[in-house]
Every structure is written in C-alpha cells, then in structure tokens.
Amino acid sequence: MKFRRSPSFNKCMEGLPEKIREVAREKFKLLRENPNYPHHPSLRIKPMKGYADVWEGHVTSGYVFTFKIIKVDDEIIYEFRKIGKHDIYKNP
C-alpha cells in the first residue's frame, strides 16, 4: 500500500496553521499503521456522499481531509486530495 499527496493537498497543507499540520501528521501516522477498514476511530473516515470515489476523514473537529483509494494492478494507493476546514467539501 502506498500513500501519495496531490499538488492541491500539498498547497492546502502549506496554508494550515503549524499546530494543525502537527496534528495532521499524527493522524496520518494512525492511518499508515492501520490502513484497512475499520480505520482508527479518531479519524472518522467514511465515503463522501455525492462523490462515489472520494473519502473523508477528520484531523480535528474543525479540520478535515479528503482522499481517493486507487487500485493500480495489485497495488492500493491512498491519494490525499485536500485538507482544511469543512469548506473543502464543496470541491473535494
């Protein structure tokens, strides 16, 4: 299993407060340690309504992230798309 960041994710991450980036890194560590469903409960990961191939997760109650799970041949790739406040849901 691989994890990668989209350019939009990197841009969003750069704009976050340092404290939120630190918390996000800890949350992503939890995801790497247990990438299969069910994920760590604090991540609150679920499929996004209205977007069949996009998932959402929580960094904190006010900050969220979106990602896709892509299968290429026999490999699973988690591609992180956006991270920020809940307004990222408008264009995940």
C-alpha positions as CSV (number, residue, x, y, z in Angstrom):
1,M,0.0,0.0,0.0
2,K,1.2,3.5,-0.9
3,F,0.3,6.9,0.2
4,R,0.7,10.0,-2.0
5,R,-0.3,13.6,-2.0
6,S,-1.8,15.5,-4.8
7,P,-0.4,19.0,-5.6
8,S,-3.7,20.5,-4.3
9,F,-3.2,18.6,-1.0
10,N,0.3,20.0,-0.7
11,K,-0.9,23.5,-1.3
12,C,-3.7,23.2,1.3
13,M,-1.3,21.7,3.8
14,E,1.2,24.6,3.4
15,G,-1.6,27.0,4.3
16,L,-2.6,25.4,7.6
17,P,-1.5,26.6,11.0
18,E,1.6,24.8,12.2
19,K,-0.3,23.2,15.1
20,I,-2.9,21.7,12.7
21,R,-0.1,20.4,10.5
22,E,1.4,18.6,13.5
23,V,-1.9,17.0,14.4
24,A,-2.5,16.0,10.8
25,R,0.9,14.3,10.7
26,E,-0.1,12.3,13.8
27,K,-3.4,11.4,12.3
28,F,-1.8,10.2,9.0
29,K,0.6,8.1,11.1
30,L,-2.5,6.4,12.6
31,L,-3.8,5.8,9.0
32,R,-0.5,4.3,7.9
33,E,-0.5,2.0,10.9
34,N,-4.0,0.7,10.1
35,P,-4.9,1.5,6.5
36,N,-7.7,-1.1,6.2
37,Y,-11.2,-0.6,7.3
38,P,-12.2,-0.1,10.0
39,H,-9.7,2.8,10.4
40,H,-8.7,4.3,13.7
41,P,-11.9,5.7,15.3
42,S,-10.5,9.2,15.8
43,L,-10.1,9.6,12.0
44,R,-13.9,9.1,11.5
45,I,-13.3,8.0,7.9
46,K,-16.3,7.4,5.6
47,P,-17.2,7.7,2.0
48,M,-18.3,11.1,0.9
49,K,-21.9,11.5,0.0
50,G,-22.3,12.5,-3.6
51,Y,-18.7,11.5,-4.6
52,A,-18.6,7.8,-5.3
53,D,-14.8,7.5,-5.2
54,V,-13.8,10.1,-2.6
55,W,-13.5,9.5,1.1
56,E,-13.3,12.0,4.0
57,G,-11.6,11.9,7.4
58,H,-11.1,14.2,10.3
59,V,-7.9,15.8,11.7
60,T,-9.8,17.7,14.4
61,S,-13.5,18.7,14.7
62,G,-12.8,21.7,12.5
63,Y,-10.3,20.3,10.1
64,V,-10.9,17.5,7.6
65,F,-9.2,15.8,4.7
66,T,-10.3,14.0,1.5
67,F,-8.7,11.2,-0.4
68,K,-9.2,8.6,-3.1
69,I,-8.4,4.9,-2.8
70,I,-6.9,3.9,-6.2
71,K,-6.1,0.4,-7.3
72,V,-3.4,0.1,-9.9
73,D,-2.7,-3.6,-10.9
74,D,-2.4,-5.3,-7.5
75,E,-1.4,-2.1,-5.6
76,I,-3.6,0.1,-3.5
77,I,-2.8,3.8,-3.4
78,Y,-4.3,6.3,-1.0
79,E,-4.2,9.7,-2.8
80,F,-4.7,12.6,-0.5
81,R,-6.6,15.4,-2.3
82,K,-7.5,18.3,0.1
83,I,-7.1,19.2,3.8
84,G,-8.6,22.2,5.6
85,K,-11.8,23.4,7.1
86,H,-15.2,21.9,6.2
87,D,-15.4,24.2,3.1
88,I,-13.2,21.8,1.2
89,Y,-16.3,19.6,1.0
90,K,-17.5,21.9,-1.7
91,N,-14.8,20.7,-4.1
92,P,-13.2,17.6,-2.5
